[in-house]
């Protein structure tokens, strides 16, 4: 698949997840086979004002490419200006968020709220496309609510305004993340446009990835929550689509990836912030293993790398005792 002039390899990308898919996680997911990754949600107004935190969210390293900077906002002028500034940091493309359901985003007219005003959404897409000379993509949901499943209409507008691809999360804003994904609407989007369509939602392994691709006809897949504590999902899905034996990762390999990810977090964010944020990542990595409930309590007390090592050793000891 190509996004504009950028060749995208493999079969799945890491979807954007604010407060989760940070630089460390993105690098780990690329290592295990993600075809590209999308940065954390970044406010166009913050970028336009030169906000330091916003600038940090837009940064990407060579280890996480191909990379898309993701912007949100509800004003075409500020979105265009923010896209120019984001492009100065040399992402491979720009992604416009029109799917975030969070009240602090949608409640202020950004993210999925733009699905209630696709005319304004079109003006934003056009402004961003005209502001940069790299490909622009659009992330959306199936609609604002079940009475307004207008993703196919928004996708057509995006294509007309020059977007290089669209990503569709198969739920409405009102559904958030709870019910099964809406395969029918994703398929309708694919049938409505000629640009690539990336399907997102409930992709956790090769079986779910295969089903999504077969039932929607989508060009590519985006994995979000399925990659939390499980960067190996990309290697597993890639192998499945390439008719290779699906790799099985040992507990030790999985915990080594946790260790590597946390060390990167420390390097990029400093120990204090990294340790606080590592609590959730560690709990995701140990999910499903024997004794996980007791170790989750340990996760809530992580304050140093030695705490991570204790949890890793506890998990390995539990496995050896079986």
TIFI-674071 format. One record per residue: residue number from 1; residue in three letters; x, z, y of N, C-alpha, C in turn. Coordinates in steps of 0.02 Angstrom, whole numbers, plus 50000, padded with zeros to 5 digits. Layout:
! TIFI-674071
nr  rest  n.xx  n.zz  n.yy  ca.xx  ca.zz  ca.yy  c.xx  c.zz  c.yy
NUM  ala  X  Z  Y  X  Z  Y  X  Z  Y
...
END
This chain:
! TIFI-674071
nr  rest  n.xx  n.zz  n.yy  ca.xx  ca.zz  ca.yy  c.xx  c.zz  c.yy
1  unk  50042  50000  49940  50000  50000  50000  50044  50000  50062
2  unk  50019  49967  50114  50053  49968  50178  50008  49999  50231
3  unk  50038  50040  50274  50005  50065  50333  50040  50030  50391
4  unk  50006  49981  50419  50039  49938  50467  50095  49901  50432
5  unk  50156  49910  50457  50214  49877  50426  50254  49925  50382
6  unk  50226  49984  50369  50262  50035  50330  50240  50032  50257
7  unk  50287  50022  50214  50273  50020  50142  50267  50091  50116
8  unk  50210  50107  50086  50198  50174  50059  50204  50171  49983
9  unk  50249  50210  49955  50260  50210  49883  50218  50263  49848
10  unk  50223  50263  49783  50187  50311  49740  50112  50304  49749
11  unk  50074  50356  49734  50001  50349  49731  49963  50400  49772
12  unk  49998  50452  49795  49965  50506  49831  50008  50530  49889
13  unk  49974  50555  49940  50010  50586  49996  49989  50659  50003
14  unk  50026  50696  50041  50008  50766  50057  49963  50764  50118
15  unk  49902  50787  50111  49855  50789  50166  49875  50843  50216
16  unk  49855  50836  50279  49871  50887  50329  49831  50951  50316
17  unk  49865  51008  50323  49831  51072  50316  49863  51120  50367
18  unk  49826  51135  50419  49851  51178  50473  49869  51247  50445
19  unk  49927  51271  50462  49949  51336  50440  49971  51339  50368
20  unk  49972  51283  50334  49991  51280  50264  50045  51228  50251
21  unk  50030  51165  50267  50077  51110  50252  50129  51104  50307
22  unk  50172  51154  50310  50225  51155  50360  50284  51113  50337
23  unk  50337  51113  50376  50395  51071  50361  50424  51086  50292
24  unk  50429  51149  50274  50457  51168  50209  50414  51140  50152
25  unk  50349  51149  50156  50304  51124  50104  50306  51048  50101
26  unk  50309  51016  50159  50310  50943  50159  50373  50917  50125
27  unk  50430  50947  50138  50492  50925  50107  50490  50934  50031
28  unk  50462  50989  50009  50457  51002  49937  50410  50951  49904
29  unk  50354  50935  49938  50306  50888  49909  50334  50817  49907
30  unk  50372  50798  49958  50405  50732  49956  50455  50730  49897
31  unk  50490  50784  49888  50539  50789  49833  50506  50777  49765
32  unk  50444  50802  49757  50410  50795  49693  50364  50734  49690
33  unk  50369  50689  49739  50335  50625  49731  50279  50608  49779
34  unk  50267  50649  49830  50216  50629  49879  50240  50566  49914
35  unk  50195  50517  49922  50214  50453  49952  50227  50457  50027
36  unk  50192  50502  50060  50204  50517  50131  50170  50583  50145
37  unk  50181  50610  50204  50148  50673  50222  50126  50670  50295
38  unk  50076  50711  50310  50048  50714  50377  50061  50783  50405
39  unk  50084  50786  50467  50100  50849  50499  50039  50892  50513
40  unk  50053  50953  50535  49999  50999  50551  49961  50977  50613
41  unk  49898  50996  50615  49854  50980  50670  49884  51003  50737
42  unk  49888  50957  50784  49921  50971  50848  49875  50952  50906
43  unk  49867  50997  50953  49823  50985  51010  49853  50935  51059
44  unk  49814  50883  51074  49836  50833  51122  49847  50864  51191
45  unk  49804  50910  51210  49812  50943  51275  49877  50983  51277
46  unk  49892  51017  51221  49954  51056  51218  50015  51011  51224
47  unk  50013  50954  51190  50068  50907  51194  50076  50880  51265
48  unk  50020  50862  51296  50021  50835  51364  50049  50885  51414
49  unk  50037  50950  51401  50062  51002  51446  50134  51021  51432
50  unk  50163  50993  51379  50231  51010  51360  50237  51076  51325
51  unk  50182  51098  51293  50182  51162  51257  50234  51162  51201
52  unk  50276  51214  51199  50332  51217  51152  50309  51218  51080
53  unk  50256  51256  51065  50231  51261  50996  50206  51193  50973
54  unk  50171  51158  51017  50145  51092  50999  50201  51044  50984
55  unk  50255  51047  51024  50313  51004  51012  50344  51019  50944
56  unk  50346  51083  50926  50375  51102  50862  50334  51075  50803
57  unk  50268  51074  50811  50225  51049  50758  50234  50974  50747
58  unk  50257  50939  50798  50266  50866  50793  50333  50846  50763
59  unk  50380  50894  50759  50447  50878  50735  50445  50859  50661
60  unk  50485  50810  50642  50491  50793  50571  50565  50780  50555
61  unk  50583  50795  50494  50651  50782  50470  50651  50720  50426
62  unk  50709  50694  50411  50714  50635  50368  50691  50650  50297
63  unk  50691  50714  50278  50671  50734  50210  50595  50734  50200
64  unk  50557  50722  50252  50484  50722  50245  50453  50656  50265
65  unk  50492  50603  50263  50467  50537  50280  50446  50498  50218
66  unk  50399  50451  50227  50363  50433  50288  50320  50491  50313
67  unk  50316  50497  50379  50283  50555  50410  50236  50532  50465
68  unk  50178  50564  50468  50129  50551  50521  50120  50613  50564
69  unk  50125  50606  50629  50107  50660  50674  50032  50659  50683
70  unk  50000  50717  50675  49927  50719  50681  49905  50753  50746
71  unk  49863  50718  50783  49838  50742  50848  49762  50752  50846
72  unk  49738  50801  50884  49666  50808  50893  49650  50819  50967
73  unk  49591  50799  50986  49568  50807  51055  49505  50766  51065
74  unk  49473  50774  51123  49412  50736  51135  49414  50696  51200
75  unk  49475  50686  51226  49483  50649  51288  49530  50590  51276
76  unk  49506  50528  51286  49549  50469  51273  49614  50470  51312
77  unk  49612  50492  51375  49672  50491  51417  49725  50539  51390
78  unk  49705  50601  51376  49754  50650  51352  49778  50632  51281
79  unk  49734  50602  51241  49754  50581  51174  49806  50525  51178
80  unk  49795  50478  51224  49843  50424  51233  49910  50449  51257
81  unk  49909  50496  51304  49971  50525  51331  50007  50565  51276
82  unk  49969  50604  51238  49999  50644  51185  50030  50599  51131
83  unk  49997  50543  51116  50024  50496  51067  50091  50469  51090
84  unk  50097  50453  51155  50161  50428  51182  50216  50480  51172
85  unk  50200  50543  51188  50250  50596  51181  50267  50608  51108
86  unk  50217  50606  51065  50230  50615  50994  50274  50560  50967
87  unk  50263  50499  50990  50302  50442  50967  50376  50448  50986
88  unk  50391  50485  51038  50460  50495  51059  50501  50534  51007
89  unk  50466  50570  50963  50499  50608  50910  50507  50567  50847
90  unk  50488  50503  50852  50499  50454  50798  50462  50467  50732
91  unk  50397  50483  50734  50360  50484  50671  50351  50412  50647
92  unk  50331  50404  50585  50320  50336  50559  50253  50309  50581
93  unk  50205  50353  50591  50141  50333  50620  50105  50394  50649
94  unk  50051  50380  50684  50011  50433  50716  49944  50438  50680
95  unk  49922  50499  50663  49857  50509  50632  49812  50546  50681
96  unk  49752  50520  50691  49703  50552  50735  49655  50592  50692
97  unk  49649  50657  50706  49605  50699  50667  49534  50696  50693
98  unk  49488  50671  50652  49417  50671  50667  49379  50703  50608
99  unk  49414  50749  50575  49384  50780  50516  49388  50856  50514
100  unk  49430  50887  50556  49437  50960  50552  49371  50995  50566
101  unk  49349  51040  50521  49285  51074  50531  49291  51142  50566
102  unk  49352  51164  50580  49363  51231  50609  49328  51238  50676
103  unk  49293  51294  50687  49257  51304  50750  49302  51298  50812
104  unk  49364  51320  50806  49408  51318  50865  49427  51246  50883
105  unk  49416  51199  50837  49429  51128  50850  49364  51091  50861
106  unk  49320  51092  50811  49256  51056  50816  49211  51087  50870
107  unk  49218  51152  50880  49177  51186  50930  49194  51166  51001
108  unk  49251  51133  51010  49271  51111  51077  49271  51034  51081
109  unk  49235  51003  51035  49226  50931  51039  49278  50889  51003
110  unk  49327  50921  50971  49378  50885  50935  49364  50883  50860
111  unk  49410  50855  50821  49402  50854  50749  49337  50821  50727
112  unk  49302  50853  50681  49241  50824  50652  49184  50818  50703
113  unk  49188  50852  50760  49135  50846  50810  49131  50775  50837
114  unk  49186  50737  50832  49185  50668  50856  49142  50623  50813
115  unk  49124  50646  50755  49079  50607  50713  49007  50609  50739
116  unk  48995  50652  50788  48930  50653  50821  48928  50605  50879
117  unk  48986  50578  50898  48991  50532  50955  49043  50479  50938
118  unk  49024  50432  50894  49073  50383  50871  49092  50332  50925
119  unk  49051  50329  50977  49070  50287  51035  49132  50317  51069
120  unk  49131  50382  51081  49188  50416  51110  49247  50413  51061
121  unk  49233  50421  50997  49286  50417  50947  49322  50350  50951
122  unk  49283  50296  50960  49313  50230  50966  49358  50224  51027
123  unk  49337  50254  51082  49378  50252  51143  49444  50289  51133
124  unk  49441  50343  51096  49502  50382  51081  49549  50341  51037
125  unk  49522  50311  50986  49564  50270  50941  49597  50214  50980
126  unk  49557  50180  51021  49583  50125  51061  49639  50148  51108
127  unk  49629  50205  51140  49678  50232  51187  49744  50248  51151
128  unk  49739  50277  51092  49800  50294  51054  49835  50231  51030
129  unk  49798  50184  51003  49828  50122  50979  49865  50086  51035
130  unk  49835  50085  51095  49866  50050  51151  49927  50087  51179
131  unk  49932  50152  51163  49986  50193  51192  50050  50191  51152
132  unk  50047  50170  51089  50107  50172  51046  50117  50106  51011
133  unk  50178  50095  50988  50192  50033  50952  50205  50047  50878
134  unk  50180  50103  50853  50182  50119  50782  50111  50122  50755
135  unk  50101  50117  50689  50033  50117  50662  49995  50181  50678
136  unk  49930  50175  50684  49885  50231  50697  49833  50235  50641
137  unk  49823  50294  50614  49772  50304  50562  49721  50355  50587
138  unk  49664  50359  50553  49611  50404  50573  49588  50444  50512
139  unk  49586  50510  50518  49560  50554  50466  49489  50575  50485
140  unk  49442  50567  50439  49372  50583  50454  49339  50617  50394
141  unk  49278  50640  50405  49237  50665  50350  49181  50614  50337
142  unk  49137  50629  50290  49083  50582  50276  49032  50580  50332
143  unk  49031  50633  50372  48984  50637  50429  48982  50709  50454
144  unk  48941  50720  50505  48933  50788  50530  48890  50830  50483
145  unk  48836  50801  50458  48793  50835  50410  48763  50783  50363
146  unk  48724  50805  50314  48699  50758  50263  48648  50708  50290
147  unk  48620  50723  50348  48573  50675  50379  48610  50621  50417
148  unk  48674  50630  50428  48713  50582  50468  48778  50565  50434
149  unk  48774  50528  50380  48833  50507  50342  48859  50441  50372
150  unk  48893  50447  50428  48911  50387  50467  48985  50368  50461
151  unk  49019  50393  50409  49089  50375  50400  49100  50299  50396
152  unk  49056  50261  50361  49067  50189  50359  49064  50157  50429
153  unk  49020  50182  50472  49016  50155  50540  49078  50173  50581
154  unk  49101  50235  50574  49161  50255  50610  49222  50217  50584
155  unk  49225  50206  50520  49281  50168  50492  49283  50097  50519
156  unk  49225  50066  50526  49223  49998  50554  49246  49998  50627
157  unk  49225  50049  50665  49248  50055  50734  49323  50064  50736
158  unk  49349  50107  50692  49421  50119  50689  49458  50053  50676
159  unk  49433  50015  50629  49465  49950  50613  49463  49903  50673
160  unk  49406  49899  50707  49399  49856  50765  49444  49877  50822
161  unk  49458  49941  50827  49500  49968  50881  49575  49965  50864
162  unk  49591  49941  50805  49661  49931  50788  49692  49982  50741
163  unk  49653  50027  50712  49680  50075  50665  49707  50039  50604
164  unk  49762  50064  50576  49795  50032  50519  49767  50056  50452
165  unk  49734  50114  50451  49705  50142  50390  49660  50200  50409
166  unk  49615  50219  50363  49573  50278  50374  49575  50322  50312
167  unk  49572  50387  50323  49568  50435  50268  49500  50469  50272
168  unk  49467  50474  50215  49400  50504  50214  49399  50565  50168
169  unk  49385  50623  50197  49372  50683  50157  49299  50680  50137
170  unk  49286  50684  50072  49219  50672  50046  49168  50727  50056
171  unk  49168  50758  50114  49117  50808  50130  49099  50803  50203
172  unk  49040  50828  50222  49022  50831  50292  49053  50892  50324
173  unk  49050  50896  50390  49076  50955  50424  49036  51016  50403
174  unk  48971  51010  50396  48929  51067  50378  48945  51092  50308
175  unk  48968  51049  50265  48985  51069  50196  49052  51105  50192
176  unk  49094  51097  50243  49161  51126  50243  49200  51104  50181
177  unk  49212  51150  50133  49251  51133  50074  49216  51149  50008
178  unk  49153  51170  50012  49120  51198  49954  49094  51150  49901
179  unk  49047  51104  49917  49017  51064  49863  49063  51009  49838
180  unk  49045  50978  49782  49085  50921  49757  49088  50865  49808
181  unk  49141  50825  49805  49150  50772  49854  49097  50717  49845
182  unk  49083  50683  49899  49033  50630  49901  49068  50563  49886
183  unk  49069  50545  49823  49102  50483  49801  49067  50422  49831
184  unk  49002  50424  49834  48962  50367  49857  48981  50346  49928
185  unk  48989  50395  49974  49005  50378  50043  49076  50353  50050
186  unk  49123  50382  50012  49191  50356  50015  49192  50284  49991
187  unk  49155  50269  49939  49150  50200  49915  49120  50154  49968
188  unk  49070  50179  50005  49039  50140  50058  49089  50124  50114
189  unk  49133  50172  50127  49185  50160  50178  49231  50104  50154
190  unk  49252  50108  50091  49297  50057  50064  49265  49988  50068
191  unk  49200  49985  50057  49165  49920  50058  49153  49895  50129
192  unk  49159  49941  50179  49143  49923  50248  49203  49894  50286
193  unk  49264  49907  50262  49323  49886  50300  49374  49851  50256
194  unk  49420  49816  50290  49474  49782  50255  49539  49821  50256
195  unk  49546  49867  50304  49606  49908  50308  49607  49959  50250
196  unk  49665  49985  50232  49669  50033  50177  49626  50095  50188
197  unk  49596  50119  50134  49556  50180  50135  49588  50231  50089
198  unk  49603  50290  50116  49633  50344  50078  49579  50396  50064
199  unk  49569  50412  50001  49517  50460  49982  49546  50530  49975
200  unk  49508  50580  49997  49532  50649  49999  49476  50696  49977
201  unk  49494  50746  49937  49445  50797  49918  49444  50809  49843
202  unk  49457  50871  49821  49453  50892  49751  49500  50853  49705
203  unk  49556  50829  49730  49605  50796  49687  49657  50849  49669
204  unk  49657  50868  49605  49700  50923  49583  49745  50905  49524
205  unk  49733  50847  49495  49774  50826  49437  49763  50751  49427
206  unk  49794  50724  49374  49787  50652  49363  49716  50632  49347
207  unk  49681  50673  49307  49612  50656  49288  49567  50648  49349
208  unk  49572  50696  49396  49530  50692  49456  49552  50635  49502
209  unk  49617  50622  49503  49643  50566  49544  49619  50500  49516
210  unk  49622  50492  49450  49601  50430  49417  49526  50418  49429
211  unk  49487  50472  49422  49415  50466  49433  49399  50446  49504
212  unk  49433  50476  49553  49421  50459  49623  49437  50385  49636
213  unk  49493  50362  49611  49513  50293  49624  49465  50244  49590
214  unk  49447  50258  49529  49403  50213  49492  49332  50210  49522
215  unk  49307  50267  49544  49238  50270  49567  49229  50250  49640
216  unk  49283  50253  49680  49276  50235  49750  49309  50167  49766
217  unk  49357  50146  49725  49394  50085  49739  49444  50095  49795
218  unk  49458  50157  49813  49504  50172  49869  49574  50145  49855
219  unk  49612  50137  49909  49679  50109  49904  49732  50162  49889
220  unk  49717  50224  49906  49768  50276  49902  49732  50344  49900
221  unk  49769  50396  49884  49740  50463  49877  49778  50514  49918
222  unk  49742  50563  49945  49772  50618  49982  49757  50683  49947
223  unk  49808  50722  49934  49800  50787  49901  49811  50842  49953
224  unk  49763  50887  49958  49769  50943  50005  49777  51008  49968
225  unk  49721  51043  49958  49724  51109  49926  49753  51107  49855
226  unk  49747  51049  49822  49775  51041  49755  49850  51047  49752
227  unk  49883  51042  49811  49956  51047  49814  49980  51117  49834
228  unk  49934  51162  49849  49954  51229  49870  49983  51267  49810
229  unk  50047  51282  49813  50079  51314  49757  50090  51267  49698
230  unk  50078  51203  49709  50082  51155  49655  50107  51087  49680
231  unk  50168  51083  49706  50194  51018  49728  50204  50970  49670
232  unk  50203  50996  49609  50213  50956  49549  50155  50908  49536
233  unk  50098  50920  49570  50040  50877  49560  50056  50805  49576
234  unk  50101  50793  49623  50119  50724  49642  50156  50689  49585
235  unk  50203  50724  49554  50239  50696  49497  50192  50682  49439
236  unk  50145  50727  49428  50097  50719  49373  50051  50659  49384
237  unk  50025  50652  49446  49980  50595  49461  50018  50529  49459
238  unk  50078  50528  49488  50117  50467  49487  50131  50444  49416
239  unk  50150  50490  49372  50164  50473  49303  50102  50446  49268
240  unk  50045  50476  49281  49983  50454  49250  49966  50383  49269
241  unk  49971  50366  49333  49954  50299  49355  50006  50247  49332
242  unk  50066  50270  49318  50119  50224  49296  50124  50221  49220
243  unk  50073  50250  49186  50069  50250  49113  50131  50281  49081
244  unk  50157  50332  49113  50213  50369  49086  50187  50436  49061
245  unk  50228  50469  49022  50209  50535  48997  50205  50584  49056
246  unk  50149  50618  49061  50140  50665  49117  50186  50725  49107
247  unk  50229  50738  49155  50278  50793  49147  50244  50862  49146
248  unk  50273  50906  49107  50250  50975  49105  50306  51018  49134
249  unk  50291  51054  49186  50341  51096  49219  50337  51167  49192
250  unk  50394  51194  49175  50396  51263  49148  50384  51313  49205
251  unk  50369  51374  49185  50359  51427  49235  50422  51436  49276
252  unk  50480  51433  49243  50543  51441  49279  50553  51386  49331
253  unk  50535  51325  49314  50541  51269  49361  50494  51280  49420
254  unk  50434  51303  49406  50386  51315  49459  50409  51370  49506
255  unk  50436  51422  49478  50460  51478  49520  50523  51460  49558
256  unk  50563  51415  49530  50622  51391  49567  50600  51351  49628
257  unk  50544  51314  49622  50518  51276  49679  50492  51324  49733
258  unk  50461  51379  49711  50439  51431  49758  50499  51458  49796
259  unk  50551  51476  49759  50611  51503  49791  50639  51454  49842
260  unk  50643  51391  49823  50670  51340  49867  50627  51332  49930
261  unk  50561  51332  49921  50517  51324  49978  50522  51383  50026
262  unk  50525  51443  50000  50530  51502  50044  50597  51503  50081
263  unk  50650  51483  50047  50715  51480  50082  50714  51430  50139
264  unk  50678  51375  50129  50671  51326  50183  50630  51355  50241
265  unk  50579  51393  50223  50538  51425  50275  50580  51473  50317
266  unk  50623  51510  50284  50668  51557  50320  50714  51517  50366
267  unk  50740  51463  50341  50786  51422  50380  50751  51393  50443
268  unk  50689  51371  50435  50655  51338  50490  50616  51384  50537
269  unk  50596  51443  50511  50553  51486  50551  50582  51555  50565
270  unk  50636  51572  50531  50662  51640  50537  50631  51684  50483
271  unk  50666  51737  50464  50644  51777  50407  50577  51812  50418
272  unk  50566  51840  50477  50505  51878  50488  50443  51835  50478
273  unk  50439  51779  50514  50381  51735  50508  50376  51706  50438
274  unk  50433  51686  50410  50433  51656  50344  50406  51704  50291
275  unk  50425  51767  50295  50402  51815  50245  50327  51827  50250
276  unk  50302  51831  50310  50230  51841  50318  50191  51781  50289
277  unk  50215  51721  50304  50181  51661  50280  50192  51649  50206
278  unk  50248  51673  50180  50263  51662  50110  50216  51701  50064
279  unk  50183  51752  50091  50137  51791  50049  50083  51747  50018
280  unk  50053  51703  50058  50000  51660  50031  50029  51607  49985
281  unk  50087  51579  50004  50116  51527  49962  50136  51555  49894
282  unk  50164  51615  49893  50184  51647  49830  50123  51659  49786
283  unk  50068  51683  49816  50007  51696  49777  49980  51631  49747
284  unk  49989  51575  49782  49966  51511  49754  50010  51489  49696
285  unk  50075  51500  49702  50121  51480  49649  50109  51519  49584
286  unk  50090  51582  49589  50082  51623  49529  50010  51621  49502
287  unk  49966  51584  49535  49897  51581  49514  49892  51556  49442
288  unk  49854  51592  49402  49841  51570  49334  49890  51596  49282
289  unk  49944  51627  49302  49991  51651  49252  49972  51722  49231
290  unk  49994  51743  49174  49978  51809  49148  50005  51863  49196
291  unk  49963  51912  49212  49984  51966  49257  49981  51948  49331
292  unk  49949  51891  49347  49947  51868  49416  49912  51918  49463
293  unk  49861  51952  49438  49823  51999  49480  49869  52054  49508
294  unk  49910  52082  49465  49956  52135  49487  50009  52107  49533
295  unk  50032  52046  49519  50084  52016  49562  50056  51996  49630
296  unk  49991  51980  49633  49961  51964  49698  49964  52024  49745
297  unk  49957  52084  49716  49964  52144  49757  50035  52149  49785
298  unk  50083  52129  49745  50153  52128  49767  50162  52076  49823
299  unk  50126  52022  49818  50131  51968  49868  50112  51994  49937
300  unk  50062  52038  49939  50039  52065  50003  50089  52110  50037
301  unk  50144  52128  50002  50194  52173  50030  50261  52138  50041
302  unk  50263  52072  50034  50326  52035  50042  50353  52043  50113
303  unk  50416  52064  50118  50447  52069  50184  50519  52044  50184
304  unk  50544  52025  50124  50613  52000  50120  50619  51954  50060
305  unk  50673  51918  50058  50685  51872  50002  50692  51911  49937
306  unk  50716  51972  49940  50722  52012  49879  50654  52027  49849
307  unk  50602  52032  49891  50534  52042  49866  50510  51981  49827
308  unk  50528  51922  49853  50512  51860  49817  50546  51860  49749
309  unk  50610  51879  49748  50647  51880  49685  50617  51929  49635
310  unk  50592  51985  49660  50561  52034  49614  50499  52005  49582
311  unk  50460  51969  49621  50399  51939  49593  50416  51885  49543
312  unk  50468  51845  49559  50490  51793  49512  50513  51824  49446
313  unk  50553  51877  49451  50578  51910  49391  50521  51942  49351
314  unk  50473  51971  49385  50415  52000  49352  50377  51947  49314
315  unk  50366  51889  49345  50330  51835  49312  50367  51810  49250
316  unk  50433  51803  49256  50472  51779  49199  50475  51831  49143
317  unk  50479  51895  49160  50478  51948  49110  50413  51948  49072
318  unk  50358  51938  49108  50292  51937  49077  50287  51878  49027
319  unk  50315  51821  49046  50313  51764  49001  50357  51777  48939
320  unk  50415  51806  48948  50460  51819  48892  50429  51868  48842
321  unk  50386  51912  48867  50355  51963  48824  50300  51935  48780
322  unk  50279  51873  48794  50225  51844  48755  50248  51824  48684
END
